[in-house]
Structures are given as structure tokens and as C-alpha cells.
Amino acid sequence: MKKKSVLAAIALITSTSGISFAAGRDHIEIVGSSTVYPFATVVAETFGKRTKFKTPKIESTGSGGGLKLFCSGNGINTPDITNSSRRIKQSEVELCAKNGVTKITEVQIGFDGITIANAKKGNVFNLTLKDLFLALAKEVPGKTGGELIANPYKTWKDVNPELPETKIEVLGPPPTSGTRDAFAELALEGGCKTFDWIKAIKKQDKRKYKSICHTVREDGAFIEAGENDNLIVQKLEKNPSALGVFGFSFLDQNSDKVKGASIDGVEISFENITDGSYPISRPLFFYVKIDHVGKVPGITEFITEFTDEDAWGEDGYLTEKGLIPLGEDQRKAMAESARSFKQMAIISE
Amino acid sequence: MSDTTTKIIKAGLKKRYAKEKRFRFFGLMSIVISFVFLLVLLISIFSKGWSAFQQTYVKLDVELNEEVLGINKFSNKDALFSARYKKIIKNSLKKKFPGVKGRKQKRALKNLVSKSAQYELRDKVLKDPELLGTTQSFWFLAKDDVDVFMKGNIDRTLPESNRRIKDYQLAWIDQLIAEDRLEKRFNTQLFSASDSREPEQAGLKGALMGSLFTMLVTLSLSFPIAVAAAAYLEEFAPQNNRWVDLIEVNINNLAAVPSIVFGLLGLAIYIGLFGVPRSTPLIGGLVLTLMTLPTIIIASRAAIKSVPPSIKQAAVGLGASRVQVLFHHTLPLAMPGILTGTIVGMAQALGETAPLLMIGMVAFVAEVPGSIMDPATVMPVQIYLWSDSPERAFSERTSAAIMVLLAFLVMMNLIAIVLRKKFEQRW
């Protein structure tokens, strides 16, 4: 009796687990970067309204998480497209290849500027990348060359006599965020490189160089404010002496509350990011699994919508949401390679 | 002798009274403090959120010009579907405000009306092609910036550079108000539409349906399993058996496990091993079942235990089998307690986001889910997604969504209390 019921239970469990969910899918599945998410979702929504296809489902997993899912296999239960706020890494291409994802199309959709901003009523900041590095790195060069000391700077004036005498207090994203990666890579490393002897380390010991340039101080001057950029804007408003680090679209939406600092003499603006003169901007991408084209309805049409002038052009609806578009020629070339699903050449770092 | 005792007591009396007074004071203060916190929270949510229940509409005279659209009454459905309604809206705005020059201003003009206007117009024409060639007045959704301004969240006394609405836009809006072409109405959109990236079009229907389906899956799985487990452990399991003790300890521990762990488990087992599709109410329900099981089992066991043994013994004495005793007497008598536990467990599951993060339910889903296999989000996830959106108008919608979720939670808890009050039996 007892044995029978146990057997029956086992049979029940195995039979239910045997149900397969691999049947076809009628909507596109997209994963990836939270920075690209606001843009991809607008395209998806317009695509869903304008055509008769279903609206794609978009998960915000972060660039790394997205590529991991994307590369986890070639089956229909894996995502069709992944968004990324950085280029795919060699290790990820290898992971993809290992799992049978060999044909990928890379599409660059534009740029994102990273803002260093403070409250409207606060001081005007004209920062350089070097100032940012000296103010925020964990260890900074000491008086004698080749020596690193724990960051002694308390106010911006200590860093650079031309800056206001306010406490260094910067609200920024946590290390899990792509914005933080880009900030470390472009702003901190950019300032770090201005010291020749540190730059020289790069050739000998890449890891040491990275740890010098990318490590943010932990004594309370840099405050991790969580992934929510709205929160940073709110906090800046309440604390006029603090600065915040976030994406350009949030500055664009909150221009009545906060203002962006100029970096290396270049003001943050739509035009300056577009022409590349604003130094802290990064390219945004998405990657398409070519093998899914034709299996999941609408991929071709979705890419066409995304690469339409109406969407990513200078007057398109994506720029309204804060995307910095590519140049006109670049857009043309990119649209062509995207729509013909040009296979990505394997890049090496 | 007795004299000294009273002395000692009297000497300490003042201190003891003071101690009691202090204790009462502390107790009262803690209640006051928690009430103040609750009040501050509720006030901040309600004061921000109530305005989201209204939405600004704008009235436009649209000339459904057949030439501009490139279609006529006799065109087929596909042609009607893909005609250029955007142009019609643009023309109507241009006619209303002639002489707008410059890229920036033209764009601002276009942005008085929500992007949904062209699709609304399309649906109207599809429904009634006779409209073509006529001029009609329709109310359309106003763009989020206009809406925010109408609700008084943009200060027009600020210098122009600090405002999202510029002077020329203000002039347009003032003209529209003067002509009674701007109107605030109850925001039905909030309940009838699904998620959107345009705040004025965004609604909660998708999330509400997603929550409903997820809760259905959770309820239909966790209730029978939990009740069966509780009944077995209480009534049939051998007493003082080491295995039974082990299981009991584990169930109690499970109730204290952080919910994200269940999400990881769901990711590894349901998605990884069994291939359940991500982002569906099915996987959400399966994971939340794991989370609510211990809560319901513990409550059910307590309820079953509280049924007096005399009733069971009487039934046995009259010749009922143990299963009969369970189904005819114990369970019906324990049901109010079991249901209360279930509702509390479900309310907990309704407000959960952390485990859903791992299984892909934190996603943009614009279609209203129609079954447990369609992609979906749930209410708390929708709140999280809106709170993270850059558009200003989403902040009031975030608060409004919290209000809706709170209303559901309060309702569920009320039902639990009513059930308990109504059916509770004292022996």
C-alpha cells in the first residue's frame, strides 16, 4: 500500500515534468542593459501598435546578464535580442560559440552621455577628468612621483584651487550598474591616464593599472545611491552641495531641477555628445541571433522599425527619450548591415 | 517587624509607580511612533498619487482628408490600417496654431498631443470608414508634459530655461484652456490600458491580470498541498519520529528563508531543468507557491490542532474512519483558520518582487496576458519599473499604483479578518 502510493507520486512528478514548453513563440524576447531598456521599450511599443505583430517582451537584466542569457543556447526558449551598453566581450563571444550561437548581428544604436550634475541652485562646476579621478579614486598619486597615497582630499578646492570650496560628495550608481562601469572606464580612467607614470604601468601590469584607475574611494565621499536615477535627482535637489552621476536622459527630463557640469571645458548637451566632444559618452548596442530570424515572427520588421529614421534619426522619437543618435552616414551604413543581418566579425580585444 | 516591612515597601513604592508609568509611557510612545511613520508614508503616497487618477485630454478638430491619407471609404482594411494618420494630427495642430517655425517649436507643437492619437484615429476610421472626408472633433490624450503642467507640477513663474514647458508652449496651452479644449477627466486609462513607455498611455491592466493569473496558480497549487501536508503531519504522522521532527523543523525554517532564494531555486529547477518559459504567470506562481507553502502549512497545522479531540473521539466512537473524521469534522472546523492563513500567505505573495526578479518577470510587457503561459508582470514589479522611469509623469503613477496595490492588500486582509470573526469557534 505504502509502496504503491510512493510509486504513484513518482509517476505523477515525472509525467508533469515531461510536459515540454518548447513550442513556438509568437513574440520577440529581448533581454539586456537597463540603459538601453528605455529606448528598446519605446521601439517595441511603437512596433506593436504600428504593425500587427505582438509587442516584444523586454527584460531589464543588465548588459552582462543579458549576454549570458543570450549566449546560453540557440534554442527557441532563449532570447532573440540582447541590449548592451558596451561591446560584447571576447569571452562572451566564446561562450556564445560554445553553446551554438555562432551567427550574431551587431547593431550600434547611438550613444549615451553620462552626466555629472548638481542642483540648480548649487555651484557651477567646470571639472576636468583629472579632477574627477583625484576626487574619487581610492588612492591618488602623492607628492613624489610613483607613490600612491590614500585619497586625502576633502573639498573640491583641495583637488583644484579653481573649484568651489565644498565637501566632495558624489552620489553614483553601484558596481552592478553599467553606468558605473562606463563612469569608471571613461571618467576615472580618463583622468588617471593623465599621470604618465600610471599610464606606463598599463603595459607592464594591466590588472594593477585597472585597480589604480577604477577603484572608487570608500570613505564616504562617493555614495552608492542605488540603481534608481530618479532617487539621485531627488537627493541632489535636497542637498545642493552634492554631485550625482547618471544617464543623460535623466538630466534631459529634470532640467528644471539639476544642471550638468562641464567636463574638460565641454558642456554636456545633445550636440556635444553627438559630435563626440563631450568626453564621458559610450556607445549603445543590441545583438540579434540570426538563427531566430524567420522562426520568431517579426524580428526583421522590428529591426527595420528600430533602424528607421523616424526612430533613431535626429528628429526621431528615441532622441526625445534622450538617445544620442549616430552620425547620418553611420546610421545609413548601420541600418543596411542590420537589415541584411550582417554577421558580426569576431572581434578580439 | 511589620513596621520595617511596610517601611521598605513604602520606600520602594514611589520607584515602582514611576517604573510602571515609564513603561506605559514607552509603550504608548512606540505606538505613536509607528503610527506617525505609517501616516507619513500614506500621506506622501496619497498626496503624490491622487492626481494620477485624473488625466488631461485635448480636443482637436481633425480633417480626415482622403488625399493626405491616401485612402478612401472603399480601401481595404490593410490600407486603412497603415495610412498616415500621424500627418492628419500634425495638420490639425498646424491649423490650430499657424505660423510655428523652427525645428524645436514644430516638435513641441507635435508634443501637445499624445502619440496614441494617431492610433486612436486609426481605430476610429477602421470602425467607421464613413468618417473619411469629413472634419470631426475628437478628444485625445494630452502629452505627459502638458498633463504634468495642468496638474500644477510645473511652476510657470520659474525662468524659462528652468522649465520643461517653454513660453511658447505656455501660450498654446493658455489658448487651449481659454477655448475649453483642455480638460481633466477621470483616468480610465489607468485601469483599461497596459504598460506603456509614454506615461499618459500607461495603465495597470496588464499588471493586474498578471497578478491575478499568478495568484491563481499559486492558490491552486499551494492550498491543496499545504492543507494535505498539515493534515498528514497533524493527524497521521507517527508521533516522536525523528524524521517527522526533522520535517517540522525544516518547514518552520523555510518560512524564514529570504524570498530571493526561492527565485534562484525556481530559476535553477523550473526554468533550467524543466524548461518552463520565463516571465509567465506559470513560473511566477510556481515560485511563489514555494514561498507561501510554509506560511499556509504552519497556519493550517495550528488550526487543525485547535479542533478539540473530543469531537474527533466522538466521531471515532461512532465508527468513523480516520479519513472520515478528517474530512467530515476536523477540516471543516479548522477551515476558518486555514483560510485566514491562506489569505495572509497570498497577500504576502501578491506584494513580492524579489523572487520574480530572477525568473524574468521584471520586464516590459505591453500586451495584456490572456493565460498563464503569456508573458506578464505583476503589480509590485510594475511599481518598481515605473519608479525607475525618467519621465516626470511616472512618479505620480508610481504612487497611484502603490495605492491600488495597497487597496488590494487591505481588502484581502479584511476578508481574512471577517472570515475569522464570522466562523471562529471557541470551545
Chai-1 contact restraints between the chains, C-beta under 6 A:
chainA,res_idxA,chainB,res_idxB,connection_type,confidence,min_distance_angstrom,max_distance_angstrom,comment,restraint_id
A,S17,B,F274,contact,1.0,0.0,6.0,A-B,restraint_1
A,F21,B,G275,contact,1.0,0.0,6.0,A-B,restraint_2
A,F21,B,V276,contact,1.0,0.0,6.0,A-B,restraint_3
A,F21,B,P277,contact,1.0,0.0,6.0,A-B,restraint_4
A,T41,B,R197,contact,1.0,0.0,6.0,A-B,restraint_5
A,T41,B,F364,contact,1.0,0.0,6.0,A-B,restraint_6
A,V42,B,R197,contact,1.0,0.0,6.0,A-B,restraint_7
A,E45,B,S196,contact,1.0,0.0,6.0,A-B,restraint_8
A,E45,B,R197,contact,1.0,0.0,6.0,A-B,restraint_9
A,E45,B,A366,contact,1.0,0.0,6.0,A-B,restraint_10
A,G48,B,A366,contact,1.0,0.0,6.0,A-B,restraint_11
A,K49,B,Y119,contact,1.0,0.0,6.0,A-B,restraint_12
A,K54,B,E367,contact,1.0,0.0,6.0,A-B,restraint_13
A,T55,B,A366,contact,1.0,0.0,6.0,A-B,restraint_14
A,T55,B,E367,contact,1.0,0.0,6.0,A-B,restraint_15
A,K57,B,A363,contact,1.0,0.0,6.0,A-B,restraint_16
A,K57,B,V365,contact,1.0,0.0,6.0,A-B,restraint_17
A,K57,B,P375,contact,1.0,0.0,6.0,A-B,restraint_18
A,I58,B,A363,contact,1.0,0.0,6.0,A-B,restraint_19
A,I58,B,F364,contact,1.0,0.0,6.0,A-B,restraint_20
A,E59,B,G360,contact,1.0,0.0,6.0,A-B,restraint_21
A,E59,B,A363,contact,1.0,0.0,6.0,A-B,restraint_22
A,N228,B,D388,contact,1.0,0.0,6.0,A-B,restraint_23
A,S249,B,P390,contact,1.0,0.0,6.0,A-B,restraint_24
A,F250,B,P390,contact,1.0,0.0,6.0,A-B,restraint_25
A,Q253,B,P390,contact,1.0,0.0,6.0,A-B,restraint_26
A,D256,B,N162,contact,1.0,0.0,6.0,A-B,restraint_27
A,D256,B,R163,contact,1.0,0.0,6.0,A-B,restraint_28
A,D256,B,R164,contact,1.0,0.0,6.0,A-B,restraint_29
